[in-house]
């Protein structure tokens, strides 16, 4: 039998990293367009929040299942299916006649994004075995993610102003099609043998429903109240289903998440660190943009551009993370990243003033955060996936993506709640300077909470040690690109 031709790794990396850019950019674009959506569809703040939340719930709930399905059905097939669903759902969003239809379209977008993200990350792990080549590939992923956040904010403002909010959804359709076309040529039909055994339907149902309900509780808690019946009911039901999932996995013939995988100490700790990284990082982007707009008076587009220096540093540093890991070792590089994250977030919190400027408050600490972001993201991804066998790449991808997504959702819910509560308790009721001072105090409290989480992660990272392994070919032979 003739062996399939080798996959062109340079082209595959460009394709997969561009998918990461698309998924990050989509979230930022829609967030910028939400005020215009509300005006056009007559939706209040509650309806608008669910335009964003519906995506987060389905995305977070289906990442783990998406990764395992990719292992079973083939990574390219699931990747293309995810892009196709994302494109169709985006078209439905662009045509949505009302807020309810738009929320449904956003939920479907989350499903497509979960499938595409899990399969794309698994493909990267298969194409780049553990070693320096994978470190560089993960650096490219981090760089494109940072660039996607800024491009999404800028394009969201430009497209909404020039063509209306519906154009932001049609852009997704075009970009998904542009990625799917070369994927048929670049990616091999099946990149790894599927795991043996049947499909764990009970595990899939309990895990997906449990993760979805926990995500629902997290994104709705700040709005409805953490002790509201809706939040407690969703959270309690979600946790109960996750406990049922854990019980199912111990008895399943072909478990969705084999208990032996979760028994690996390095994998468990790496996923915890990945979640903590996003808990501190993801809300920071939102809080900084909000500070620039609501306190310093920037327009939405200006608030987005205020994050451009940070993103440029991410793009510059991310490709160098492999060399840093090689020089100082993985566990030291992880700790260095979290120390920089803690220092940058603390510096930013203490620099905020109600009468400051971008240059005097945000610029310098954001540059330090730009160096920290790729370090923590690449190193935690390396540690979380280093022990994955070829037939476990989708599983490893689903686990670390789920950890990061839930860290983002939890961080945004908790830190925004801290900011709102602090601002309420310090606000004097006067407008102008007093209101700006109260909002600044809220942002500062939220960022100090993020710095504390980063400090906790730095302490935990000292315990991260991967098992010794034989040197992979990438460790001995210079990578050609």
C-alpha positions in Angstrom: 0.0 0.0 0.0 1.4 3.4 -0.9 1.9 5.7 2.0 0.1 9.0 2.0 2.2 12.0 1.0 3.7 14.0 3.9 1.7 16.9 5.1 3.4 20.3 4.3 3.9 21.4 7.9 4.6 25.1 7.1 1.3 25.4 5.2 -0.6 23.4 7.8 0.7 25.6 10.6 -0.3 28.8 8.7 -3.8 27.3 8.2 -4.3 26.2 11.8 -2.9 29.4 13.3 -5.2 31.4 11.0 -8.1 29.4 12.4 -7.1 30.5 15.9 -7.0 34.1 14.7 -10.5 33.7 13.3 -12.0 32.3 16.4 -10.4 34.9 18.7 -11.3 37.7 16.2 -14.9 36.6 16.1 -15.4 37.0 19.8 -13.9 40.5 19.8 -15.8 41.7 16.7 -19.2 40.7 18.1 -18.4 42.4 21.5 -17.7 45.7 19.7 -20.9 45.4 17.6 -23.3 44.6 20.5 -24.4 48.2 21.1 -25.4 48.5 17.4 -27.2 45.2 17.6 -29.2 46.4 20.5 -30.2 49.6 18.7 -31.2 47.8 15.5 -33.1 44.9 17.1 -34.5 46.7 20.1 -32.9 44.4 22.5 -32.1 45.4 26.1 -29.0 44.7 28.1 -30.2 41.2 29.1 -30.8 40.2 25.5 -27.5 41.6 24.4 -25.6 39.7 27.1 -27.0 36.4 25.8 -25.8 37.2 22.3 -22.3 36.8 23.8 -23.2 34.2 26.5 -24.9 31.7 24.1 -21.6 31.4 22.2 -19.5 31.0 25.4 -21.8 28.3 26.8 -21.9 26.0 23.8 -18.2 26.7 23.0 -17.1 25.8 26.6 -19.5 22.9 26.9 -18.5 21.1 23.7 -14.7 21.5 23.5 -14.0 18.2 25.4 -16.5 16.3 23.3 -15.2 17.9 20.1 -11.7 16.8 20.8 -12.7 13.2 21.4 -15.0 13.1 18.3 -12.0 14.4 16.3 -10.0 11.4 17.5 -12.8 9.0 16.5 -14.0 10.5 13.2 -10.8 12.0 11.9 -9.3 15.4 12.7 -9.7 16.9 9.2 -13.3 15.9 8.9 -14.2 17.4 12.2 -12.2 20.5 11.5 -14.0 21.1 8.2 -17.3 20.3 9.8 -16.7 22.9 12.5 -15.7 25.5 10.0 -18.8 24.7 7.9 -21.2 25.0 10.8 -19.5 28.2 11.9 -20.0 29.7 8.4 -23.7 28.6 8.2 -24.4 29.9 11.7 -22.7 33.2 10.9 -24.9 33.6 7.8 -27.9 32.9 10.0 -26.7 35.6 12.4 -26.3 38.0 9.5 -29.9 37.4 8.5 -31.4 37.2 12.0 -34.7 39.1 12.1 -34.7 39.5 15.9 -32.7 39.0 19.1 -33.9 35.4 19.7 -32.8 34.3 16.3 -29.4 35.9 16.8 -28.9 34.2 20.1 -29.7 30.8 18.5 -27.2 31.6 15.7 -24.6 32.5 18.3 -25.1 29.2 20.1 -24.7 27.3 16.8 -21.5 29.4 16.1 -20.2 28.2 19.5 -20.8 24.6 18.5 -18.9 25.1 15.2 -16.1 26.9 16.9 -15.7 24.2 19.5 -15.3 21.5 16.9 -12.9 23.6 14.8 -10.8 24.7 17.7 -10.4 21.2 19.2 -9.6 19.6 15.9 -7.2 22.4 14.9 -5.2 22.1 18.1 -5.2 18.3 17.9 -3.9 18.5 14.3 -1.1 20.8 15.5 -0.1 18.2 18.2 0.0 15.5 15.5 2.0 17.5 13.0 4.5 18.7 15.6 5.7 16.0 18.1 6.7 17.2 21.5 10.0 19.2 21.3 11.3 22.5 19.9 9.2 22.3 16.7 6.0 22.1 18.8 7.1 24.9 21.0 7.5 27.1 18.0 4.2 26.0 16.5 2.4 26.8 19.8 4.2 30.2 19.8 2.6 30.9 16.4 -0.8 30.0 17.8 -0.3 32.4 20.7 0.9 35.2 18.4 -2.1 34.8 16.1 -4.5 34.7 19.1 -3.1 38.1 20.3 -3.3 39.5 16.9 -6.9 38.3 16.5 -8.0 40.2 19.6 -6.8 43.5 18.2 -8.0 42.8 14.7 -11.4 41.9 16.0 -11.7 45.1 17.9 -10.5 47.3 15.1 -12.5 45.5 12.4 -15.6 45.4 14.6 -15.5 49.1 14.9 -14.8 49.8 11.2 -17.3 47.3 9.8 -20.1 48.3 12.2 -19.6 52.0 11.4 -19.3 51.6 7.7 -21.6 48.6 6.8 -23.6 47.9 10.0 -23.3 45.1 12.5 -24.5 42.4 10.1 -21.3 42.7 8.1 -19.3 41.4 11.1 -21.2 38.0 10.7 -20.7 37.9 6.9 -17.0 38.4 7.4 -17.0 35.1 9.3 -18.6 33.3 6.4 -15.9 34.6 4.0 -13.1 33.7 6.3 -14.3 30.3 7.2 -14.7 29.5 3.5 -11.2 30.8 2.8 -9.8 28.4 5.5 -11.8 25.4 4.4 -10.7 25.5 0.8 -6.9 25.0 1.4 -7.6 22.6 4.2 -8.9 20.0 1.7 -5.5 20.2 0.0 -3.1 20.7 2.9 -4.5 18.4 5.6 -4.4 14.6 5.3 -7.8 12.8 5.4 -6.9 11.0 8.6 -3.8 12.0 10.6 -4.0 9.3 13.3 -5.6 5.9 14.0 -8.8 6.2 15.8 -8.9 4.8 19.4 -10.3 1.3 19.6 -13.6 0.6 21.2 -17.1 2.2 20.9 -18.2 5.7 21.7 -18.9 6.6 25.3 -22.4 8.1 24.8 -23.3 8.3 28.5 -20.0 10.1 29.1 -20.5 12.5 26.2 -24.0 13.4 27.3 -23.1 14.0 31.0 -19.9 15.8 30.3 -21.4 18.1 27.6 -24.6 18.9 29.7 -22.6 19.4 32.9 -20.0 21.7 31.3 -22.8 23.6 29.5 -24.8 24.1 32.7 -21.7 25.2 34.7 -20.9 27.7 31.9 -24.5 28.9 32.0 -24.2 29.5 35.8 -20.9 31.4 35.4 -21.9 33.7 32.6 -25.3 34.3 34.2 -24.2 34.7 37.8 -23.0 38.3 37.5 -26.3 39.3 35.8 -28.9 37.4 37.9 -26.9 37.2 41.1 -24.6 34.5 42.4 -27.2 33.3 45.0 -30.2 33.5 42.7 -32.2 30.4 42.2 -31.3 30.3 38.5 -27.6 30.5 39.1 -27.6 28.0 41.9 -29.9 25.6 40.1 -27.8 25.6 36.9 -24.5 25.4 38.8 -25.8 22.6 41.1 -27.2 20.6 38.2 -24.0 21.0 36.2 -21.8 19.8 39.1 -24.1 16.9 39.7 -23.8 15.9 36.0 -20.0 16.2 36.2 -20.0 13.9 39.2 -22.1 11.5 37.2 -19.6 11.8 34.4 -16.8 10.9 36.7 -18.7 7.8 37.8 -19.5 6.8 34.2 -15.9 7.0 33.2 -14.8 4.4 35.7 -17.1 1.8 34.2 -17.2 2.7 30.4 -15.5 0.3 28.0 -14.1 3.2 25.9 -14.3 6.2 28.2 -14.5 9.7 26.8 -11.7 10.7 29.3 -9.8 7.6 30.5 -9.2 7.8 34.2 -5.5 6.9 33.6 -5.1 10.1 31.6 -6.4 12.3 34.5 -4.1 10.3 36.9 -1.1 12.0 35.3 0.0 14.7 37.8 1.7 16.9 35.3 -1.4 16.9 33.1 -3.7 17.8 36.0 -1.5 20.7 37.2 -0.9 22.0 33.7 -4.6 22.2 33.1 -5.1 24.0 36.4 -2.4 26.5 35.4 -3.9 27.0 32.0 -7.3 27.9 33.6 -5.6 30.3 36.1 -3.7 32.0 33.2 -7.0 32.8 31.4 -8.8 33.7 34.6 -6.3 36.5 35.1 -5.6 37.4 31.4 -9.0 37.3 29.7 -10.8 39.9 31.9 -7.8 42.2 31.7 -8.5 42.9 28.0 -12.1 43.8 28.8 -11.3 45.9 31.9 -8.6 47.9 30.1 -10.8 48.6 27.1 -13.6 49.7 29.5 -11.3 51.9 31.5 -10.0 53.6 28.4 -13.6 54.3 27.2 -15.6 55.0 30.4 -12.9 56.8 32.4 -10.5 58.3 29.9 -13.2 59.0 27.3 -11.8 57.1 24.3 -14.1 56.0 21.5 -14.7 52.2 21.2 -12.2 52.0 18.3 -9.7 54.0 20.4 -10.2 51.6 23.3 -9.4 48.7 21.1 -6.4 50.3 19.6 -5.1 50.9 23.2 -4.4 47.2 23.3 -2.4 47.3 20.1 1.1 47.7 21.8 0.4 44.7 24.0 -0.6 42.6 21.0 2.5 43.7 19.1 4.7 42.5 22.0 2.8 39.2 22.0 3.5 38.7 18.3 7.2 39.5 18.8 7.7 37.4 21.9 5.6 34.3 21.0 7.9 32.9 18.4 10.8 33.1 20.9 9.1 31.1 23.6 10.6 27.8 22.3 14.1 29.2 22.7 13.3 30.4 26.2 12.0 26.9 27.2 15.2 25.4 25.7 17.5 27.7 27.7 15.8 27.7 31.1 13.7 24.5 31.1 9.9 24.2 30.9 9.1 24.5 34.6 11.2 27.6 35.0 9.7 29.1 31.9 6.2 28.5 33.3 7.1 30.2 36.6 8.7 33.1 34.8 5.6 33.6 32.7 3.3 33.7 35.8 5.7 36.0 37.7 5.6 38.5 34.8 1.8 38.1 34.6 1.5 38.9 38.3 3.9 41.8 38.1 2.3 43.3 35.0 -1.2 43.0 36.4 -0.2 44.5 39.7 1.6 47.4 38.0 -1.4 48.1 35.8 -3.7 48.0 38.8 -1.6 50.5 40.8 -1.0 52.8 37.7 -4.7 53.4 37.0 -5.9 56.9 37.9 -9.2 58.7 37.1 -7.3 61.6 35.5 -4.5 59.8 33.8 -3.6 59.2 30.2 -3.0 56.1 28.2 0.8 56.7 28.2 0.9 57.2 31.9 -1.4 54.4 33.0 -1.7 51.6 30.6 1.1 51.6 28.1 4.1 50.4 30.2 2.5 47.6 32.2 0.7 46.4 29.0 4.0 45.8 27.4 5.1 43.6 30.3 1.8 41.8 30.0 2.4 41.3 26.3 5.6 39.4 27.2 3.9 37.4 29.9 0.9 36.2 27.8 2.7 34.0 25.2 5.0 32.6 28.0 2.1 31.4 30.1 0.0 30.2 27.2 2.7 28.3 25.3 4.3 26.7 28.4 1.0 25.5 29.9 -0.1 24.1 26.5 3.3 22.3 26.1 2.9 20.8 29.6 -0.7 19.8 29.1 0.0 18.0 25.9 3.5 16.6 26.3 2.4 13.1 27.4 -0.4 12.7 24.8 -0.1 9.7 22.6 -1.2 10.1 18.9 -4.6 8.6 19.6 -5.1 11.0 22.5 -4.3 14.3 20.7 -8.0 15.3 20.4 -8.5 14.4 24.1 -5.5 16.5 25.2 -6.7 19.4 23.0 -10.2 19.2 24.4 -9.0 19.2 28.0 -6.6 22.1 27.8 -9.1 24.1 25.6 -11.9 23.4 28.1 -9.6 24.5 31.0 -8.7 27.8 29.2 -12.3 28.5 28.2 -13.7 28.0 31.7 -10.9 30.1 33.1 -11.9 32.9 30.7 -15.6 32.6 31.6 -14.9 32.3 35.4 -12.4 35.2 35.3 -14.7 37.5 33.4 -17.6 36.8 35.7 -15.7 37.1 38.9 -13.5 40.1 38.1 -16.2 42.1 36.5 -18.4 41.4 39.6 -15.5 42.6 41.8 -15.2 45.8 39.7 -18.9 46.5 39.8 -19.3 45.9 43.5 -16.3 48.0 44.4 -17.5 50.8 42.2 -20.9 50.7 43.8 -19.6 50.8 47.3 -17.2 53.7 46.6 -19.5 55.8 44.3 -20.7 58.9 46.0 -23.7 59.4 43.7 -22.1 62.5 42.0 -21.2 62.6 38.3 -18.0 63.6 36.6 -14.8 63.2 38.6 -16.5 61.3 41.5 -17.9 58.7 39.1 -14.6 58.3 37.3 -12.8 57.8 40.6 -15.4 55.1 41.7 -15.0 53.2 38.4 -11.2 53.4 38.6 -11.4 51.9 42.1 -13.5 49.1 40.7 -11.1 48.4 37.9 -8.2 48.5 40.3 -9.8 46.0 42.7 -10.5 43.6 39.8 -7.0 43.7 38.5 -5.5 43.2 42.0 -7.7 40.1 42.2 -6.2 39.0 38.9 -2.7 39.6 40.2 -3.4 37.4 43.2 -4.6 34.6 41.0 -1.4 34.9 38.9 0.7 34.8 42.1 -1.1 31.6 43.1 -0.3 30.1 39.7 3.3 31.1 40.0 3.5 29.2 43.3 1.8 26.2 41.9 4.0 26.2 38.8 7.1 25.4 40.9 5.7 21.9 41.3 5.3 21.3 37.6 7.7 18.6 36.4 7.2 16.4 33.3 8.3 12.7 33.4 11.7 12.1 31.8 11.4 11.0 28.1 13.7 10.0 25.4 14.7 12.9 23.1 12.4 13.2 20.2 13.9 13.8 16.7 13.0 17.5 16.9 15.2 17.7 20.0 18.3 16.5 18.0 17.7 17.8 14.5 17.3 21.5 13.7 13.8 22.2 12.4 14.0 23.4 8.7 11.7 26.3 9.4 
